[in-house]
């Protein structure tokens, strides 16, 4: 049997990071979780780290502000996965990964690096609007650094996190589905792709030792989860046995209201605009530089939109 790679996860106590740790351990990888010495009295993160340790993970102290600690951590493993936040409403830290790229280059032993992406493929968003394009531009800066350094990679494009999009019926600023009313964005007919966060982690870990995903983008596009906002709403209405009142928001109205928000909110709303008004996630073909996860790993029984939404009943 081929040995499974040893995995280092940075950002392991975050929203997706904790799921990556669970999936890595669950699939039998020796798993290391980087934690910052300046974690201080953040008791929830400390307890999460201790729970990882109880499950078999190794805790490794290191910091993006301490180059040698990063190099030492990287030298312990074969694969590095970064899951630090790229969301402005939390903390946008994408360019911090340049320090990790330097550490991986110096260590010289890493067989695969998966940077923090997990959303829309930034390579497809060269025409994105300001200010939201900063997210894609920063990710492309990191990609260039990885490729210039000759580091083997896999990029993961996981599209829409189910928790954020389905819970709010695709309405920004909502994470629990209403039983009364929904605002339809534009026609509500543009298709998007909704992926359960645990499934994102499962597919990601399955890809790290797969030669088919080496130096490629892994697109997570479960076919039953490629739906329009109206189709998502219809699923919810069927589940609750009730039709919601509907109003519509035009693209002009959406953009006008967006400009009234602060910078961080505008960044996120720009992403919603491209997804929900333009259908950016489904208007390209996966070429030779990409693979689709549900086709590569049909053994995974992914969570459907309906199954995800049943949790809110």
Number of C-alpha atoms within 10 A of each C-alpha: 3 5 8 13 20 17 27 30 26 29 22 26 24 15 13 20 22 22 19 30 27 19 22 26 19 14 12 12 19 17 26 27 25 23 20 15 10 10 10 9 8 9 10 10 16 15 12 15 21 15 12 22 15 10 13 14 22 17 17 21 15 22 19 16 11 12 15 15 16 24 21 16 22 28 17 18 20 18 24 26 25 21 24 24 19 20 15 17 14 9 11 16 15 24 16 13 24 17 18 24 22 17 22 26 17 17 17 13 15 22 17 22 25 23 25 25 24 24 17 21 21 18 13 13 16 11 8 19 14 12 16 22 19 15 25 23 17 18 22 19 14 22 22 12 16 23 13 9 14 10 20 16 24 23 22 28 24 27 22 24 20 24 16 19 24 27 20 18 26 29 20 16 12 14 16 16 20 14 15 11 12 19 17 20 24 19 15 20 17 22 22 23 24 30 25 23 20 19 21 23 21 20 24 25 22 17 19 25 17 11 9 14 22 21 18 17 23 27 23 25 23 23 12 13 20 19 16 20 24 19 16 21 22 16 17 26 15 11 14 14 10 12 14 17 10 11 10 13 14 13 16 10 12 17 15 11 12 18 13 10 12 10 15 16 19 21 22 20 22 21 21 22 22 17 21 25 19 17 18 21 23 16 12 8 7 13 8 8 11 20 20 18 24 18 13 16 12 10 8 14 10 19 19 17 22 16 11 16 21 12 8 14 9
